[in-house]
Amino acid sequence: MNNGWNNGTNNGTATGMLAGKAVMITGASSGIGAAAARLFAAEGAAVLLMARREDVLKQLAQEITESGGRAAVSAGDVAVPDDVRRAVAATREHFGALDAAFNNAGYAGEEFLPLHQLDDDAFDRTMDVNVRGTWNCLRAQIPVMLDAGKGSIVNTASTAAMVATGAPVPYVASKHAVLGMTKAAAAEYAAHRIRINALVVGTTRTEMIAQAVEARPEFEEAFVARQMQKRMADPVEIAQAALWLCSDRSTFSTGSALAVDGGLTSN
């Protein structure tokens, strides 16, 4: 849906891939989410930023606004349904619509330990953020898109949705669930012109990965050992794929698991 706004700046041009669209981004305070916020705004979108760290979100929104884009903030936890509903409502309140969503918030756990050494809290938090968080987003976003008659949703999965990557078992299980949820929801809503896709993301230089490498330096090499490209992705490389799936240039793509993984799942 084009809301008819265009601020006439470089970030709000009518030729951007998301020109005139309102997009909700979760996990927007750092890493892939923050990169997506900057990129989507530069491609003409009005972006609603959601994450738990409100102060960081406000700084990012100010940066985008000062660069000529449009951004608003709704701090919250995707594992809390009311927080997600509030973010969806804020997107419509600020920008008049919800045309696309990038459900990117994720949690890998704080310790890379074998299954038998993990406690229930580690399992619960991973499932709450990755699985219930994606569920909460879909539940709140889809009704708005049904009213509009179309929409695009992108969920962040992982190579851990396809293979056992060495990540903690709860994370691997949760990302398999995200991919399954994406495919099932895509099938349910394709007739309503709502496209739902997932990104199969390889190792990316995010805060989460930086913490893991700091704790276990040997992970730096291990994380990329199985990839064709022996390097980690920059967050913006993942954001570029999300941009395409959110845009009208991917109108025949739904239910897909788009690999952005340096060739890991092709091996």
C-alpha positions as CSV (number, residue, x, y, z in Angstrom):
1,M,0.0,0.0,0.0
2,N,1.4,3.4,-0.9
3,N,0.4,6.0,1.7
4,G,1.3,8.8,-0.6
5,W,4.0,10.3,1.5
6,N,7.4,11.4,0.2
7,N,9.6,13.7,2.2
8,G,11.6,14.7,-0.9
9,T,15.0,13.8,0.7
10,N,17.5,11.2,-0.4
11,N,16.1,8.7,2.1
12,G,12.5,9.2,1.0
13,T,12.8,9.1,-2.8
14,A,10.0,7.8,-4.9
15,T,12.4,5.4,-6.6
16,G,13.5,3.5,-3.6
17,M,12.6,-0.2,-3.3
18,L,10.4,0.5,-0.4
19,A,9.2,3.9,-1.4
20,G,6.0,4.9,0.5
21,K,5.8,1.7,2.5
22,A,5.6,1.3,6.3
23,V,7.8,-1.5,7.7
24,M,8.0,-2.9,11.2
25,I,11.4,-4.2,12.2
26,T,12.1,-6.3,15.4
27,G,15.5,-6.8,16.9
28,A,16.2,-3.3,15.6
29,S,18.6,-2.1,18.2
30,S,21.8,-3.8,16.8
31,G,23.2,-6.1,14.2
32,I,21.0,-7.2,11.3
33,G,17.9,-5.3,12.6
34,A,19.8,-2.0,12.9
35,A,21.3,-2.5,9.4
36,A,17.9,-3.2,8.0
37,A,16.4,-0.1,9.7
38,R,19.1,2.1,8.0
39,L,18.8,0.4,4.6
40,F,15.0,0.3,4.5
41,A,14.8,4.0,5.4
42,A,17.3,4.8,2.7
43,E,15.1,2.9,0.2
44,G,12.1,5.0,1.1
45,A,10.4,3.1,3.9
46,A,9.0,4.6,7.1
47,V,10.4,2.2,9.7
48,L,9.0,1.3,13.1
49,L,11.8,0.0,15.3
50,M,11.1,-2.6,18.0
51,A,13.6,-4.0,20.6
52,R,14.0,-4.0,24.3
53,R,16.6,-1.2,24.5
54,E,14.6,1.9,24.1
55,D,17.5,4.3,24.5
56,V,19.4,2.6,21.6
57,L,16.3,2.6,19.4
58,K,15.8,6.3,20.0
59,Q,19.4,7.0,19.0
60,L,18.9,5.0,15.8
61,A,15.6,6.6,15.0
62,Q,17.2,10.1,15.5
63,E,20.1,9.1,13.1
64,I,17.6,8.0,10.5
65,T,15.5,11.1,10.9
66,E,18.5,13.4,10.6
67,S,19.5,11.6,7.4
68,G,16.1,12.5,5.9
69,G,14.2,9.3,6.7
70,R,11.2,8.5,8.8
71,A,11.4,6.4,11.9
72,A,9.5,5.7,15.1
73,V,10.1,3.6,18.2
74,S,8.1,1.1,20.1
75,A,10.2,-0.6,22.7
76,G,9.3,-4.0,23.9
77,D,9.9,-7.8,24.0
78,V,8.6,-9.9,21.2
79,A,7.9,-12.7,23.7
80,V,5.2,-10.5,25.2
81,P,2.1,-10.4,23.0
82,D,1.0,-6.9,24.3
83,D,4.4,-5.4,23.4
84,V,4.1,-6.8,19.8
85,R,0.5,-5.6,19.4
86,R,1.6,-2.2,20.7
87,A,4.3,-2.0,18.0
88,V,1.9,-3.0,15.2
89,A,-0.5,-0.3,16.4
90,A,2.3,2.3,16.6
91,T,3.3,1.5,13.0
92,R,-0.3,2.3,11.9
93,E,-0.5,5.3,14.2
94,H,2.7,6.9,12.9
95,F,2.6,5.9,9.3
96,G,-1.0,4.9,8.5
97,A,-0.3,1.3,7.4
98,L,1.8,-1.8,7.9
99,D,2.9,-2.9,4.5
100,A,5.8,-5.2,5.5
101,A,7.5,-6.6,8.5
102,F,11.0,-8.0,9.2
103,N,10.7,-10.3,12.3
104,N,14.3,-10.4,13.1
105,A,14.5,-10.6,16.9
106,G,16.4,-13.6,18.1
107,Y,18.2,-15.2,21.0
108,A,20.9,-17.9,20.9
109,G,21.5,-18.3,24.6
110,E,24.4,-17.0,26.7
111,E,26.4,-20.2,26.9
112,F,27.3,-22.7,24.2
113,L,26.9,-25.8,26.2
114,P,25.8,-29.4,25.5
115,L,22.1,-30.1,26.0
116,H,22.6,-31.9,29.3
117,Q,24.4,-28.9,30.8
118,L,21.7,-26.4,29.9
119,D,19.0,-25.5,32.4
120,D,15.3,-25.0,31.7
121,D,15.7,-21.2,31.7
122,A,18.0,-21.4,28.7
123,F,15.5,-23.5,26.8
124,D,12.5,-21.4,27.8
125,R,14.1,-18.0,26.8
126,T,15.3,-19.3,23.5
127,M,11.9,-20.7,22.6
128,D,10.1,-17.6,24.0
129,V,12.0,-15.2,21.8
130,N,12.5,-17.2,18.6
131,V,9.3,-19.2,18.4
132,R,6.7,-17.5,20.5
133,G,8.2,-14.1,19.4
134,T,7.7,-15.0,15.7
135,W,4.2,-16.4,16.5
136,N,3.3,-13.2,18.4
137,C,4.4,-11.1,15.4
138,L,2.5,-13.1,12.9
139,R,-0.6,-13.0,15.0
140,A,-0.5,-9.2,15.3
141,Q,0.7,-8.4,11.8
142,I,-1.5,-10.6,9.6
143,P,-4.9,-9.2,10.6
144,V,-3.7,-5.7,9.6
145,M,-2.4,-7.0,6.2
146,L,-5.7,-8.9,5.7
147,D,-7.5,-5.6,6.0
148,A,-5.2,-4.0,3.5
149,G,-5.5,-6.8,1.1
150,K,-1.7,-7.5,0.9
151,G,1.6,-7.5,2.7
152,S,5.0,-9.1,3.0
153,I,6.6,-10.6,6.1
154,V,10.1,-11.8,6.5
155,N,11.2,-14.0,9.4
156,T,14.8,-14.5,10.3
157,A,15.7,-18.1,10.5
158,S,19.2,-19.5,10.4
159,T,21.3,-22.2,8.8
160,A,20.4,-23.9,12.2
161,A,16.9,-24.3,10.6
162,M,18.4,-26.7,8.1
163,V,21.3,-28.5,9.7
164,A,22.9,-29.0,13.2
165,T,25.4,-26.2,13.1
166,G,27.0,-26.7,16.5
167,A,24.8,-24.0,18.0
168,P,23.0,-24.9,21.3
169,V,20.2,-27.5,20.8
170,P,17.4,-25.1,21.9
171,Y,18.5,-22.6,19.2
172,V,18.6,-25.2,16.5
173,A,15.2,-26.5,17.5
174,S,13.8,-23.0,17.6
175,K,15.0,-22.1,14.2
176,H,13.6,-25.3,12.7
177,A,10.3,-24.2,14.2
178,V,10.6,-20.7,12.7
179,L,11.0,-22.2,9.3
180,G,8.1,-24.5,9.7
181,M,5.9,-21.7,10.9
182,T,6.9,-19.6,7.9
183,K,6.0,-22.3,5.4
184,A,2.7,-23.1,7.1
185,A,1.6,-19.5,7.4
186,A,2.6,-18.7,3.8
187,A,0.4,-21.5,2.6
188,E,-2.5,-20.2,4.7
189,Y,-2.4,-16.6,3.5
190,A,-1.1,-16.8,-0.1
191,A,-4.6,-16.4,-1.4
192,H,-4.9,-13.2,0.5
193,R,-1.8,-11.7,-1.2
194,I,0.2,-11.9,2.0
195,R,3.7,-13.2,1.3
196,I,5.7,-14.8,4.2
197,N,9.3,-15.9,3.7
198,A,12.3,-16.8,5.8
199,L,15.9,-15.9,5.6
200,V,18.4,-18.8,6.2
201,V,21.1,-16.7,7.7
202,G,24.7,-17.7,8.0
203,T,27.2,-16.5,10.6
204,T,27.0,-12.7,10.8
205,R,29.0,-10.3,12.8
206,T,26.4,-9.3,15.3
207,E,26.6,-8.6,19.1
208,M,25.5,-12.2,19.7
209,I,28.3,-13.7,17.6
210,A,30.8,-11.3,19.0
211,Q,30.0,-12.4,22.6
212,A,30.4,-16.0,21.6
213,V,33.7,-15.4,19.9
214,E,34.9,-13.4,22.9
215,A,34.1,-16.3,25.2
216,R,35.5,-18.9,22.9
217,P,38.0,-17.5,20.4
218,E,38.2,-20.8,18.5
219,F,34.6,-20.1,17.3
220,E,35.9,-17.5,14.9
221,E,37.3,-20.1,12.5
222,A,34.8,-22.8,13.4
223,F,31.8,-20.7,12.5
224,V,32.8,-20.4,8.9
225,A,34.6,-23.7,8.4
226,R,31.7,-25.3,6.6
227,Q,30.9,-22.4,4.3
228,M,32.1,-21.9,0.7
229,Q,32.9,-18.3,1.6
230,K,35.3,-18.5,4.5
231,R,34.1,-15.3,6.3
232,M,31.2,-13.9,8.3
233,A,28.6,-11.8,6.7
234,D,28.2,-8.1,7.4
235,P,24.8,-7.4,8.8
236,V,23.9,-5.2,5.8
237,E,24.4,-8.2,3.5
238,I,21.5,-10.0,5.3
239,A,19.5,-6.8,5.4
240,Q,19.8,-6.6,1.6
241,A,18.1,-9.9,1.2
242,A,15.3,-8.9,3.6
243,L,14.9,-5.7,1.6
244,W,14.2,-7.7,-1.5
245,L,11.7,-9.9,0.1
246,C,9.8,-7.0,1.7
247,S,9.7,-5.2,-1.6
248,D,7.4,-5.5,-4.6
249,R,10.4,-7.0,-6.6
250,S,9.8,-10.4,-5.0
251,T,6.1,-10.7,-5.6
252,F,6.3,-14.4,-6.7
253,S,8.2,-15.5,-3.6
254,T,6.4,-16.9,-0.7
255,G,7.0,-19.8,1.7
256,S,10.7,-19.7,0.7
257,A,13.8,-20.3,2.8
258,L,16.2,-17.8,1.1
259,A,19.8,-18.8,1.9
260,V,22.1,-15.9,2.8
261,D,24.8,-18.2,4.3
262,G,28.0,-18.0,2.3
263,G,27.2,-21.4,0.7
264,L,26.9,-23.4,3.9
265,T,23.6,-25.1,3.1
266,S,24.8,-25.8,-0.5
267,N,27.6,-28.0,0.7
